[in-house]
Amino acid sequence: MACRHPRGTNGRPPPATRPPPRPPPHSTSHRRSPPRIAAVPHAVPRAVDQASASVLALRDRPVAASVLPSQLLVVKALRRPVESAQYTSAEFRALCDAHGAQQSMGKTGVCWDNALAESFFATYKLELIEPESWPTRARARTATVHWLEAVYNRQRRHSAIDMLSPVDYEERYWDRRAAA
């Protein structure tokens, strides 16, 4: 089929008929490049406690709804539908209202509506994923769980919670509440 563009064609076939790009040549620089966040989708946190900034639930683990339930940003039962039409539907809006959840919608591609998650994933990539080389997804998942449980929640201090670890902040919260 002839090209209908007034300036002709660049001589290349359309994108759908081009062969896939070749993988880069094998060299040490390419072998060391770490997998991106998509390589460990099964270790992505499902709920984050905004008050203590600790990751409360991983995939296939029950959400700890008894811990500061009013502060939970995401609850498995109310997680955002994939389709934007579902998210804006009256039925979903009524469900959110019934559970006291506030919907937040911004423009497509704007990260400010999800600043807490964006901040968490930036830290996750910087501290764990990018500095290492991950030979398998299983090792990356195991390292992610260890990092979340042993480092992020127990050792790493967070500026949003008075430079305490999330576990220390949560203990302080419950101690104050028991004393009151």
NORBEL-V912513 format. One record per pair of residues at least 24 apart in sequence whose C-alpha atoms are under 7 Angstrom apart, sorted by the first residue. I is the first residue (numbers start at 0). J is the second residue. D is the distance in Angstrom with one decimal. If there is no record, write none. Layout:
# NORBEL-V912513
i=I j=J d=D
i=I j=J d=D
This chain:
# NORBEL-V912513
i=31 j=132 d=5.7
i=32 j=132 d=6.6
i=33 j=128 d=6.8
i=33 j=129 d=5.8
i=33 j=131 d=6.4
i=33 j=132 d=4.9
i=33 j=133 d=6.2
i=34 j=133 d=6.8
i=38 j=136 d=6.3
i=39 j=136 d=6.1
i=39 j=139 d=6.4
i=39 j=140 d=5.9
i=42 j=140 d=5.7
i=42 j=143 d=6.5
i=42 j=144 d=6.8
i=46 j=72 d=6.8
i=46 j=73 d=5.2
i=46 j=74 d=6.4
i=47 j=71 d=6.4
i=47 j=72 d=6.3
i=47 j=73 d=6.8
i=48 j=72 d=6.6
i=51 j=160 d=6.6
i=51 j=165 d=4.9
i=51 j=168 d=6.0
i=51 j=169 d=6.1
i=52 j=165 d=5.9
i=53 j=152 d=5.4
i=53 j=165 d=5.2
i=54 j=152 d=7.0
